[in-house]
Amino acid sequence: MAFEIKNNILIKYIMPLEEVREIQTEDGIAKVVIKTSTVIVPNGVVEIGKKAFENCKEIEKVILPKDVKKISAFAFKGCNKLQEVDLPYGVEHIGESAFIGCSKLSKLVLPSSIKTVEARSFKGCKSLEDINFPETMTEVPVSIFEYCGIKKMTLPKG
């Protein structure tokens, strides 16, 4: 996996089209082609930059380190196979249209550290059916779930 990181901000994920690994077999060495489906963001990254994962169409799961505080606008735009993002406690901000067009996104838990989620953050996330907003959020932005499959939403008191 290759990342462009500047000042602890993940600027761009450079997705390999495929990764070739060698494995030992009884008959010798075999080459296996592996498509990257899970991305583990390295420790020390505090922000996922604007459009960092835009149109990474093979990614199915992203694991973020505990250091991440912000997911910028359009960070995961068009990741249409993305099913799950592990948002660690510590994430405070999700930018505008951060997950727009992630039509397979079905598992997302907003940690209690979340303070702001901007407009259209989950627009087009058709597989997202259940969401819980933590007590730390005081407002739900406009069009946050436009064209989504939300069936159940839990809002904090007030």
HELIX and SHEET records of a PDB file:
SHEET    1   A 6 ALA A   2  LYS A   6  0                                        
SHEET    2   A 6 ILE A   9  ILE A  14 -1                                        
SHEET    3   A 6 GLU A  47  ILE A  48  1                                        
SHEET    4   A 6 LYS A  70  ILE A  71  1                                        
SHEET    5   A 6 HIS A  93  ILE A  94  1                                        
SHEET    6   A 6 THR A 116  VAL A 117  1                                        
SHEET    1   B 2 GLU A  19  THR A  25  0                                        
SHEET    2   B 2 GLY A  28  ILE A  34 -1                                        
SHEET    1   C 4 THR A  38  ILE A  40  0                                        
SHEET    2   C 4 LYS A  61  ILE A  63  1                                        
SHEET    3   C 4 GLU A  84  ASP A  86  1                                        
SHEET    4   C 4 LYS A 107  LEU A 108  1                                        
SHEET    1   D 2 ASP A 130  ASN A 132  0                                        
SHEET    2   D 2 LYS A 152  THR A 154  1                                        
END                                                                             
